[in-house]
């Protein structure tokens, strides 16, 4: 059997992080087995479905590198096929027209609530002759659900799940306006697309029992099912925006690399021994739905940051540079940098990448750490830098400034010798001299190595920044 999986999002918002993991698991299993993953856009909810959301889904998959096979399939455009199958079920005696009025349905709900029971349809049109149909009422089509026994799902993750059939009422498969319900459309599409494996969140388990009834009614094979655990926040509660419930595009804008995000997501519910860092190639080789855990996974930003930092350190400098530039226009705080990216500063930024990537966990951190390159003179100082540049630090800047002016070979080796010699002659610790220089050059107390910065900024810019702080103090 050739494996065919499907990723079937509803285009009613962004591509959620949980949906991204579902897409990844479907993609990995298809790749692992030499099969295919298809993309179906479940856009039957016309009021909430948007083209912008469809675009976000496709772009999100592309950014993550999760290529699907063939063209995206619109569920809405297959409505006629869904209607045909619903009518066929009626002809085969597996479904029926229901003419219950809104008032009758409301009465059923009220009666059930009064008895402390869940509201459900009472089956009054299940075996009734259509000749008794009231005039002016457009019928819905309901499936004839089995009334006795159990519906058993053989799930590759959850094991055997049993649903008493008495709890599965005759649900609607075609509305009175002729539109199919989600429950019905999904089954018809999965069959017609040749789906062999359904991998999705375990919040669909009850849906799966109802969908199995339609599969059986049509005499179709039920795809192998694997209902994966949901992702919870760090506190164990439902995932919120604070704890990671963001769209994939938000993670891209925050400076996470696609390879790192995939590495992190694959381990939310699946693992391979104690391996933390797993390449795409190894994921494909090792992934199997039988190894997915039952229990919910917890989203941990600190772990994601650590994994992303690892991938940044391994990344090609030019690729990181390009990725950083790509998110600049989409982050308000970085827009001012975009305006200052002339040829000289682009070259400086690229040259700083090897040093910056060793310390940064995200592209935004890398950009922030490079902000000293784009800073306009006189540099604004953060509070820590202001505190550091006290009277003693100003004395150091004034003392070393003439020595630096006399330096013509502006390279790391020469600058190292000059600054260390100054520290020795003044009987100061090396760090005591370097810290005021760092604050004067960057406006911060943390930065890349002092000699890297001096060379990167160049002789003229470095001396001007130091002198700015000497002058600033003179007028305080």
C-alpha positions in Angstrom: 0.0 0.0 0.0 1.3 3.4 -1.0 0.9 5.8 1.9 -1.0 9.0 1.3 -1.5 11.5 4.2 -3.2 14.8 4.2 -2.9 18.1 5.9 -6.4 19.7 6.1 -6.4 23.1 7.8 -9.4 25.5 7.9 -8.5 28.9 6.4 -10.1 30.9 9.2 -6.9 32.4 10.7 -3.1 32.0 10.9 -1.3 28.7 10.6 -1.2 27.8 14.3 1.8 26.2 15.8 -0.2 23.0 16.6 -1.4 22.8 13.0 2.2 23.2 11.9 3.2 20.2 14.0 0.3 18.2 12.5 1.6 19.1 9.0 5.1 18.1 10.0 4.0 14.7 11.3 2.0 14.0 8.1 4.9 15.2 5.9 7.5 13.1 7.8 5.4 9.9 7.7 4.8 10.4 4.0 8.5 10.9 3.4 9.5 8.0 5.7 7.3 5.6 3.8 8.0 7.0 0.3 4.4 8.2 0.0 2.7 11.5 -0.5 1.2 14.3 1.6 -1.7 16.2 0.0 -3.0 19.6 1.1 -6.8 20.1 1.5 -8.2 23.5 2.4 -11.3 22.9 4.4 -13.1 26.1 3.4 -16.8 25.1 3.7 -17.3 27.8 6.3 -17.7 30.6 3.8 -18.2 33.3 6.4 -15.0 32.7 8.2 -12.7 31.4 5.4 -10.5 34.0 3.8 -8.0 34.0 0.9 -5.5 35.7 3.2 -5.7 32.7 5.5 -5.2 30.3 2.6 -2.2 32.3 1.5 -0.8 32.3 5.1 -1.1 28.5 5.2 0.7 27.9 1.9 3.4 30.4 2.7 3.9 28.9 6.2 4.3 25.4 4.7 6.7 26.8 2.1 8.8 28.6 4.7 9.1 25.4 6.8 10.0 23.4 3.8 7.0 21.1 4.1 6.2 20.6 0.4 2.9 19.0 -0.4 2.2 16.9 -3.5 -0.1 18.2 -6.3 -2.3 21.3 -6.1 -4.2 22.3 -3.0 -7.7 20.9 -2.9 -10.7 23.2 -2.0 -13.3 21.3 0.0 -15.9 24.0 -1.0 -15.4 23.4 -4.7 -16.3 19.7 -4.1 -19.8 20.4 -2.7 -21.6 18.8 -5.6 -19.8 15.6 -5.0 -20.7 15.7 -1.3 -24.3 16.2 -2.2 -24.2 13.2 -4.6 -22.9 10.9 -1.9 -25.5 12.2 0.6 -28.3 11.4 -1.9 -26.7 8.0 -2.6 -26.8 7.2 1.1 -30.5 8.0 1.1 -31.2 5.7 -1.9 -29.2 2.9 -0.2 -31.3 3.2 3.0 -28.3 4.5 5.0 -29.5 8.0 5.5 -32.9 9.8 5.4 -34.6 13.1 4.9 -35.5 14.8 8.1 -38.3 17.5 8.2 -38.1 18.4 11.9 -38.9 22.0 12.3 -36.8 24.5 14.3 -39.5 24.5 17.0 -39.4 20.7 17.3 -35.6 20.7 17.5 -35.7 23.3 20.3 -38.3 21.2 22.1 -36.0 18.2 21.9 -33.1 20.3 23.4 -35.2 21.6 26.2 -36.5 18.2 27.1 -33.0 16.7 27.2 -31.7 19.5 29.3 -34.6 19.1 31.8 -33.6 15.4 32.2 -30.0 16.3 32.5 -29.1 14.6 29.2 -27.0 16.0 26.4 -29.2 17.5 23.6 -29.7 15.1 20.7 -32.1 14.5 17.8 -34.7 11.8 18.7 -34.8 10.1 15.3 -38.5 10.9 14.6 -38.0 10.9 10.8 -35.7 7.9 10.7 -38.3 5.4 9.6 -41.2 7.8 8.7 -42.7 7.8 5.2 -41.7 10.8 3.1 -45.3 11.2 2.1 -45.9 12.6 5.6 -43.5 15.5 5.0 -44.9 18.9 5.9 -45.2 21.5 3.2 -42.8 24.4 3.1 -40.1 22.6 5.1 -36.8 21.9 3.3 -35.3 18.7 4.7 -31.9 18.0 5.9 -30.3 14.6 5.3 -29.3 12.6 8.4 -27.1 9.5 8.6 -28.7 6.4 10.0 -26.3 5.8 12.9 -26.3 2.3 14.4 -28.4 2.3 17.6 -26.9 -0.7 19.3 -23.4 -1.9 20.1 -20.2 0.1 19.8 -18.2 1.9 17.2 -14.5 0.9 17.7 -11.6 3.0 16.4 -8.3 1.3 16.0 -6.0 4.2 16.6 -2.2 3.9 16.1 -1.5 6.4 18.9 -4.5 6.1 21.3 -5.1 2.4 20.9 -8.6 1.0 20.6 -11.3 3.6 21.4 -14.8 2.5 22.0 -17.9 4.7 21.5 -21.4 3.4 22.5 -23.5 3.9 19.5 -26.4 5.1 21.6 -24.3 8.2 22.2 -23.9 8.8 18.4 -27.2 10.3 17.2 -28.4 10.6 13.6 -26.3 13.6 12.8 -26.8 15.8 9.7 -24.7 15.2 6.7 -26.5 17.7 4.3 -28.1 20.9 5.4 -31.5 22.1 4.2 -29.7 24.6 1.8 -27.9 21.7 0.1 -24.5 22.4 1.7 -22.6 19.5 3.2 -21.6 19.4 6.8 -17.9 19.2 7.7 -18.4 15.7 9.1 -19.7 14.4 5.8 -17.4 16.4 3.4 -14.3 15.1 5.2 -15.2 11.5 4.7 -16.0 11.9 1.0 -12.8 13.9 0.4 -10.6 11.4 2.3 -12.0 8.6 0.2 -11.8 10.3 -3.1 -8.2 11.5 -2.4 -7.2 8.0 -1.6 -6.0 8.9 1.9 -4.5 5.9 3.7 -3.5 7.6 7.0 -5.2 10.3 8.9 -2.8 12.0 11.4 -4.4 14.8 13.3 -5.0 16.2 16.8 -6.8 14.0 19.4 -9.5 16.7 19.7 -10.9 15.0 16.6 -11.5 11.6 18.3 -15.3 12.1 18.6 -15.4 13.3 15.0 -13.6 10.1 14.0 -16.3 7.9 15.4 -19.0 9.7 13.5 -16.9 9.7 10.3 -16.4 6.0 10.7 -20.2 5.6 10.5 -20.2 7.3 7.1 -17.3 5.2 5.8 -19.1 2.1 6.9 -22.4 3.2 5.4 -20.7 3.7 2.0 -18.8 0.4 2.3 -15.5 2.3 2.1 -12.3 1.4 3.8 -11.6 3.5 6.9 -8.1 5.1 6.7 -5.6 4.2 9.4 -6.0 6.8 12.1 -3.4 8.4 14.4 -4.7 11.0 16.8 -1.8 12.9 18.2 -1.7 14.7 21.6 -2.4 18.4 21.8 0.3 21.0 22.7 -0.1 22.6 26.1 1.5 25.7 27.6 4.4 25.5 30.0 1.8 25.6 32.9 0.1 22.5 31.5 -3.0 24.5 30.5 -4.4 25.1 27.0 -1.9 26.8 24.8 -2.2 30.6 24.9 -0.4 33.3 23.0 1.7 34.0 26.0 2.8 30.3 26.0 3.3 29.8 22.3 -0.1 29.8 20.6 1.1 32.0 17.7 1.0 31.6 14.0 4.0 30.3 12.1 4.6 33.7 10.6 5.0 35.2 14.0 7.8 32.8 14.8 9.4 33.7 11.5 9.2 37.4 12.4 10.6 36.7 15.9 13.7 35.4 14.2 13.4 31.6 14.5 15.0 29.5 11.8 12.7 26.9 10.0 15.1 24.0 10.6 15.2 24.8 14.4 11.4 25.2 14.6 10.9 21.8 12.9 13.5 20.2 15.2 11.6 21.6 18.2 8.2 20.7 17.0 9.0 17.1 16.1 10.0 16.4 19.7 6.6 17.7 21.0 5.0 14.3 21.2 7.7 12.2 19.5 11.3 11.4 20.3 14.2 9.3 19.3 16.1 8.2 22.4 17.6 11.2 24.1 18.5 13.0 20.8 17.8 16.8 21.2 19.2 17.9 17.8 17.7 16.0 14.9 18.4 16.8 11.3 15.6 16.6 8.7 17.2 13.6 7.1 17.2 11.8 10.5 13.7 12.8 11.2 12.6 11.2 7.9 14.6 8.0 8.6 13.4 7.6 12.2 9.9 8.9 12.3 7.0 6.5 12.8 3.5 7.2 14.0 3.7 4.2 16.4 6.3 6.1 18.4 4.1 9.1 19.0 3.3 9.7 22.7 -0.3 9.7 24.1 0.2 12.5 26.6 0.1 16.2 25.8 3.4 17.9 25.1 4.3 21.2 26.8 5.6 24.2 24.8 8.8 25.6 26.3 10.2 28.8 24.8 13.5 28.4 26.6 14.1 25.1 24.9 13.1 26.5 21.5 15.5 29.3 22.0 18.3 26.9 22.9 17.7 24.8 19.8 17.4 27.9 17.6 20.7 29.2 19.0 22.4 25.9 18.1 21.1 26.1 14.5 22.2 29.7 14.3 25.8 28.8 15.3 25.8 26.1 12.6 24.4 28.4 9.9 26.3 29.9 7.0 27.0 33.6 7.7 25.6 34.8 4.4 22.4 32.8 4.9 22.0 34.3 8.4 22.6 37.7 7.1 20.0 37.3 4.4 17.5 35.9 6.9 18.0 38.8 9.3 17.6 41.3 6.5 14.3 39.6 5.4 12.6 40.2 8.7 13.8 43.8 9.3 10.9 45.5 7.4 8.4 43.4 9.4 9.5 44.5 12.8 8.7 48.1 13.8 11.8 48.4 16.1 14.1 47.4 13.3 12.6 49.6 10.5 15.1 52.4 11.4 18.0 50.0 10.7 16.6 49.3 7.2 16.8 53.0 6.4 20.5 53.0 7.4 21.6 49.9 5.5 24.0 51.5 3.1 26.7 49.5 1.4 29.2 50.2 4.1 26.9 49.1 7.0 25.7 46.0 5.1 29.4 45.0 4.8 30.0 45.7 8.5 26.9 43.7 9.6 27.9 40.7 7.5 31.4 40.9 8.9 30.0 40.9 12.4 27.9 37.8 11.9 30.5 35.2 12.9 30.9 36.9 16.3 27.3 37.8 16.8 25.8 34.3 16.1 27.8 32.7 18.9 25.8 34.8 21.4 22.4 35.2 19.8 19.5 32.8 20.2 17.3 34.4 17.5 17.7 36.6 14.5 16.1 39.4 16.4 18.7 39.1 19.1 21.4 39.0 16.5 20.0 42.2 14.9 19.8 43.8 18.4 23.4 42.9 19.2 24.4 44.4 15.9 22.6 47.7 16.6 25.9 49.4 17.6 26.8 49.3 13.9 23.8 51.3 12.9 23.7 53.7 15.9 23.8 57.4 15.1 26.3 59.7 16.9 26.2 60.8 19.6 25.2 57.3 20.8 22.3 57.0 23.2 23.4 55.2 26.3 21.2 52.6 28.1 20.9 53.0 31.9 23.7 50.5 32.6 26.1 52.3 30.3 25.3 55.6 31.8 26.0 54.2 35.3 29.2 52.6 34.1 30.6 55.8 32.5 31.2 57.5 35.8 34.1 59.8 36.6 36.7 57.0 36.8 35.6 55.6 33.5 35.8 59.0 31.9 39.4 59.4 33.2 40.2 56.1 31.4 38.6 57.2 28.2 40.5 60.5 28.3 43.7 58.7 29.1 43.6 56.1 26.4 42.2 58.4 23.7 45.5 60.0 22.7 47.1 56.5 22.5 44.4 55.3 20.2 44.7 58.4 18.0 48.4 57.6 17.5 47.6 54.1 16.3 47.8 53.9 12.5 47.7 50.0 12.1 44.1 49.6 13.1 44.0 45.8 13.5 43.1 43.5 16.3 46.7 42.5 17.2 47.9 46.2 17.4 44.9 47.3 19.3 45.2 44.4 21.7 48.8 45.4 22.4 48.0 49.1 22.9 45.1 48.6 25.3 46.9 46.0 27.3 50.0 48.2 27.5 47.9 51.1 28.7 46.2 49.0 31.4 49.6 47.8 32.6 51.1 51.3 32.8 48.1 52.6 34.6 48.1 49.6 36.9 44.5 48.8 35.9 42.9 45.5 35.1 42.3 44.8 31.4 38.5 44.6 32.0 38.5 47.9 33.8 39.8 49.6 30.6 37.7 47.6 28.2 34.3 48.3 29.8 34.3 52.1 29.4 35.4 51.6 25.8 32.6 49.1 25.2 30.0 51.5 26.6 31.4 54.4 24.5 31.4 52.3 21.3 28.0 50.6 21.6 25.9 52.4 24.3 25.6 49.1 26.1 27.7 47.1 28.6 27.5 43.9 26.7 28.7 43.4 23.1 30.9 41.3 20.9 34.7 41.3 21.6 36.2 44.8 22.0 38.8 44.3 19.3 36.3 42.9 16.9 34.2 46.0 17.4 37.0 48.5 17.0 38.1 46.9 13.7 34.5 46.6 12.5 33.7 50.2 13.1 37.0 51.4 11.8 39.4 53.9 13.1 37.5 57.1 12.4 34.1 56.0 13.7 35.6 54.4 16.8 37.6 57.5 17.8 34.6 59.7 17.1 32.4 57.6 19.4 34.9 57.7 22.2 35.4 61.4 21.8 31.7 62.0 21.9 31.5 60.5 25.4 34.5 62.6 26.6 32.8 65.7 25.3 29.4 64.7 26.8 31.0 64.5 30.2 32.8 67.8 29.8 29.4 69.6 29.4 27.6 67.8 32.2 
